[in-house]
Amino acid sequence: MFRSVSATAFSAVCLGLAGCAGGSSPEEVPYPTLFGGAAQTSQLVGSGSRFQSGVPGRQAVQVSGSLTHSTMAVTLTDGTTSLTDNNGPDAGGEFVDGEKVLILGRTDNTFEAVIAEGFDFVTVFDLEDDTVGSESGTVGVIGIGTNLADMPTQGSVTYLGRTNVVMSNINGGSNFAVLSDGDSVVEVDFLNSMVDVEIINNGPFTTSGDLMGQPMDILLVEGMVIDGNAFSGGEITMFLNGEVINPVGLNADEAANGHFFGFDDANQIPDEVGGTIISADGTSAVVATFVAD
């Protein structure tokens, strides 16, 4: 099981255990855990929020890649930035490809959000890219997707987990607020192929600048549609003290998407779930990253 207490600790543990590979064969472990369980290569799927200095808003992207468990060799692409590191993480826990850096286990270098600590099949990531001439990158979730043949077609499940929320430049100025560890509730209706996500601010937000107004306390996404082991769409609504608020503005571009990860043999359902939620315009943004099991 993955324990992301810090990048350095993660690197030392994985390298000390030969890439965290276990002794089971691929036949015995059809779903290897993210950093162990089999000496094989797993295909990775996920989603994220991409940003670039000088470019308004935040872009919702699908990410994909691969992980070789025995060596910790990793590939990752968000459609714009592609990284390949065949040597595994360095002493600082970073995967490096020239001016591109991938960090697994946390979503932000400054606030050290480690919301996926203890999860088996999904983790959070921070992909930084300085090759485009300005600060850019993607944060989100990535992991070993549930096999399409294992996706249920009936029943409903509630997944409980954690979330990281970043609110930036709300209401003008250089404002910044981060909820490093809130709650997430993911309601899945497999029969009707629908997903709802509730993000709960149990505080505190860490703020920087003159934040004008309180951050939201509930973010709700209703009506996302399941397609294979992924889901997307839905309607995003934010609340403060029971009232609907629009911290980004009425003309915000919004997107929500995610994936199912791994498999729970005992209950015959996907084991974990994770994704990203974005509401953004040219100056302000709310970005939530969530995981649940």
N, C-alpha and C positions, 0 to 999 in steps of 0.2 A: 504494500500500500504506500502511496506517495506521501511524503511528509515535507512540505515546502516551508521550512522554518527560515531559511535564508539561502541565497544563491550559493554562498561558499559551502554551507553545510550540505546542500544538495549535491554539489559537485564532488565533495570529498566522499560522501556515502556511496554515490553511484560508481565513481572510479575505483573506490576501495573494494567494491563487490563486483568487479568486472562488468560494469555497465548495468548492474542490478539485475542481471539475467538469473532466472531461477533454474531448478534442475528438471522441470517438467518438459516433456516433449510437446511439439505443436499439436499432436493428436490429442494429448491429455488436456491441453489448454487452448480451446478454440478461440477464446478471447483473452489473449495475454494482457496483463495489466500494463499500464502505459510505459513504465520504466522497468519492466521485468516480466517474468513468467515464461519466456521462451526465447531461444536464440534464433529469431526470425525477423523478417521485416514486415511491419504493419503499415497499412495505408491510413492516413490521417485525414479527417474532415473537420470543418469548423466554420466559424463566422467571426467577423470583427468590424471595428470602426476605424477607417483610415483617415488620417489628417495630413495636411501639408501646409507649411508656412506660406502665407500669401494667397492661398486658395480658400475661398469662403466655404464654411460648412464642414460637415463630416460625411464621408461616403461609407455606406454599408457594403461590405465585401464578403464574398465566400472565400475561405482559405482551404488549402489542401496541402498534402505533403506525405512524407514517409518517415518512419523511425525504425532503425535496425537495433534491436534490443541488446544484442551482445556487445556492440561497439558504441552505442549511442550516436551513431551517424544520423543526421537529420537533414531533410529537405523541407522547405516551406515556401509557398507562394500565395500572395494575396491578389494576384492578377496584374500587379504593377511591379512589386518587388519580389524577387526570387532569391532564396538563400540556400546554399548547399555547404554543409560542414561534415566532412567524413571522419573527423578526428574526435568528435564528442566535445563536451563542454570544457572550457579552459578552467584555470584555477579559480576564477571569479564566477563560475557557473554560466558563462556566456558562450553561445555558438557564434562564430565569427566567419564572415565571408567578405573579405576586403573591408569596405566601409559599411557593410550591413551586419547588424548584430541582432541575435534572437535570444531572448531570455524566457525560459519556461518557469512557470510557478508563480509569477506575479504580473500584475497588469500595469504597474506604473513604478518607475524607479524612485520617484520622490516619496510616494506614500506607501510603498511596499504592501500593496493589497495582495493577500495570499488566500483568497476566498476558496480555492480548490484544495486546500490542505485536507488530506484524508480521503480524497477521491481516487478511485482505481483507474478509470478509463478516460477521464477528461481532465484537462488542466487549463490554466489561463496562460497567456503569452503576451510579450511585448516585442514587436519587430520594429527595429529602428533602421532607417535608410538615409545615409548622408550623400549618396551618389547623385541625387537629383539637384544638388546645389542649394538646398534649403532643408530645414528640419522637416522630416516626414516619417511616417510609420503607421503601424496598425496595432491595436490592442484588441484582444478578444478571447475566445475559447477554441480549443482544438483537442481532438482525442480520437480514439478508436471507435468508429461508428458502428451501430448495431447492424448486423447483416440484414439485408432486405427480407430474406426468407424468414427471419425471426421477428419481424414487426407484427404485433397483434392486429387483428381485424375486429375485435370486439372487446367490451369492457372499458372501464375507466380507472384511472390511477391519479393520486395526488403525490407529487414529489415536493419535498421540503429542502431548502438549501440556503444559500448565501448570495449576496450581491455586492458589487462595487459600483457606485454612482459618481460621476463627475459632472458638475454643472459649471460652465465657463462663460464669462462675459455676460452674465444675465443682467438685463436692464442697462446695458452700456457700461463703459469703463473697463478696467482690468480686474474683473471680479472672478473669483474661483472658489468653488466649494466641492469637497470630496467626502463622500460617505464610504469609508474603506471597508465596512463590514455590516451590511444590512441583511434583512431576511428576504427570501424569495419563496413563493408558493406557485408551483406549476401544476395546473389542472389539465389532464389529458383525457379526451374522449376518443378512444381508438375506433369505436363503432362509427362515429360520424366524422372521424379524421380532423378533429379540432383541438386546439391548444389555447388556454388562457394563462397568462402570467401576471402575478401580483408582486410588485416590488415594495417592500415596507421599510421606511426610514425609522429605525429605532435609535438613531443618533449615536454620537454627535457628528455633525458635519464639521470638517476642518475647513476654515475659510481663509481666503487671502484677498486683500483689496476691500473695497467698500461694497459688500453685497447688499443690494437694495431689495429688501424683502426676504422672508424666510424661504428656505428650500422646501420643495414638496415633501409631504409625508407619505403619500401613496402614489405609485405609478402602476397603472393597470393597462394590460394589453389583452383585448378580447377578440376571439375569432380567427386566430392563426390557423392555417390549413396545413395538414400533414401531407407530405409528398415523399414517399420512400422513408428514409430515416431522418428527413429534414422537415422543418415547418417554417412558415413565413406568413407575412401579411398581418391582418388584424387592425384594430382601431386602438390608438394610444390615447389615454386620458390620465391627467395628473390632478391630484387633489391636495389641498391643505386645509386641515380642520374640517373636513367633510365637504368643502366647496371646490368646484372645478376651477383650476387655474391654468393659465397659458404662459408659463415663464419665458418661453422662447418666442412666442407670438403666434398669431393665427395663421400665418403663411409659412410655418416651418415645414421643412421636408422631413418626413418620418418613415422609419423602417424598423421592422422587428423580424429576427430570424434565429434559428437554432437547429440543433441536432439531438438525436438520441445516441447514447454511447453504451457499449458493452451489452451484457445480457445477464439477467437474474434467473438462473436455472430453476430455483425453488418456486418462483412465482410466474415464470415464463413471460417476462416483460423486459423491456430495456432497463438496464440497471441505473443509468444516470442520464441527465439531460442538462444542456447548457446553451447559452446564446447571448445575443446582444440586442439592445434596444436603443434607437437613436431618434432624437428630435432636434433639428438644427436648422439655422438659417445662416446668413452671411456673417453674423457677429456673435450669436449665442448658440449654445448647444447643451443638451442633456444626453449623456451616454451612460447606459447601464449595462454591466456585464454580469450574468447570473449563471450559477450552477446549482443543481439539486439532485437528490437521490432518494 
